[in-house]
Amino acid sequence: MKPDLPANFACGGFEAYGFGLDPPTKDYKVVVIKGYRTRTDEDDSYHPPSVLVYSLRTDSWKYWGDLQHEYIVKNDGSYIFVTGCLYWLGLRTLPGDDKREMMISFSIALDSLQEIPVPMPSYDERACTSLGIHHDSVALYAVHPCHDNENENKKCFDIWTLTEGIFAGSWNPNFNSNKQTRKPLLSFVFLLLITPASRVESNIGVNYGTNADNLPPPDQVAKFLLDSTIINRVRLFDSDPDMIRAFAYTGISVTVTVPDVQIPRLTNLTFAQEWVKAYISPHVRSTNIIRILVGNEVLSTASKPLIVSLVSAMETLHAALVEESLDRKIQISTPHSLGILSNSDPPSLGRFRQGYDVYVLKPLLNFLRAIDSPFMVNPYPFFGTSNDTLNYALFRPNPGVLDNNTNVNYTNMLDAQLDAVFSAMKILGYDDVDIVIAETGWPSSGDPGQVGVDPQSAATYNANLVRHVTSGVGTPLMPNRIFETYIFELFDEDLKPGPTYEQHFGLFGPDLAPVYEIGIMRPNNASKFAPRSTTCSLITMLVCWLLVV
């Protein structure tokens, strides 16, 4: 039985209900989109609906607020609820009696709402649309007129999925029946029913360092990233439970780090098991931990106890994850500086340092290949720049640098650095192991006279970085690739030792205001969820389409 609406909201209009569990509080809640319509001789219009939230635990209603526009909720108000989020399809009224189809999503856990335009260019009342799931990403399924000049009654079936790339709320076309025959579509339906889903995520992350005395609380940071940016990956430099807990129920992918000092102890299976049970297992149901990094730039420490223990520690930690049945959910890796290379110029002749190559990196790469984890590097064009190479480092127009060995002209330093690492891996026979950019960034301030150390250069590098690594172009030796990339870093760290610039790599200030704009903020600070659904609507619509074509 549905709870009665408050008296001042009970009369007239339409009601679209949603029901689900608020995971952090274990409280079941009802969310209602309450619409109003004016019907007189002079006016017949809808008004922006109100949103109300009912708590079963307190047996009380809360007025959340109003939507920004006039809406009618479609499909008789039907909704989808998965992992703390509710989704509806709605029609938004535009000037001139036009309409625009939108997706409305509400996060029960975060008490936040988002309005997302659907990919269809204009509303067509003959179209039939529904929300569903495709490869674990929110999808829109539509049967609509094909606009075929030879057959005006022809119907098409399309699938769009909501991506999480550098443009918030962008949709990818995944299927168009006008370009397919019935037989491949039937095969597609069968595969849809038997194929497990895989999560679709943004490949842009951020390093979250905390060596500062002016940072906002971690839970505030997590909510900010979720609501106001397109970043849905963070790398932590430790395994602080409070930090991990801050990202609970956000869906943000979290990478945690084992401090260097614990690496020798991790070679002991009992210690590794205890570490996993203490720092990982308590959080896996609520926080999306995707990777554990064993140390950071360990080979650059020149510490023999750490270096000789590194691969063994990673193997033992993996065994502990296997025991907890977490090995398929959580990867293990370790980041490296480019100091592991003895040669990087030209990129095609990149080589690992002698001694490290055979005795450390080859066993490490073999292990990463066996567990399907990436090789992680920290390329910084900033550290290799000068007045002559600034444009080359910032992805600006420049003559390029020719690799005489391959006759390839490199137009940016990052590609050259990544290809040098790839060449070194290839020499050892591990060019099939993925490369992840664990750190890269540019400082916005430093000491007087430093080349390119200013907000404009930092904005140029990071904005061009995001565009480049998400473009799918790849590098000359690794074409057609999108690189998982973690920008260094989220905040300036005013307590960090070293040169002045080391304290000024941050994208945001302590007040969460951007230091500069690089295209990672969401329009109007709209909320971001990880939308999911069921396949039922898709199967129904596919069958309908097959019957009419």
PyMOL commands that set and color helices and strands:
alter all, ss='L'
color gray80, all
select helices_A, chain A and resi 7-9+75-77+95-97+177-179+182-194+218-228+241-246+260-266+269-279+281-283+298-301+304-323+338-340+347-349+356-371+381-384+390-393+413-428+455-469+500-503+523-525+536-548
alter helices_A, ss='H'
color red, helices_A
select strands_A, chain A and resi 15-22+27-39+44-55+60-66+71-73+80-82+85-93+99-107+112-117+128-134+137-145+155-162+171-176+204-208+233-236+253-258+288-294+331-333+335-337+341-343+351-352+375-378+401-403+408-410+435-440+485-487
alter strands_A, ss='S'
color yellow, strands_A
deselect
rebuild
show_as cartoon
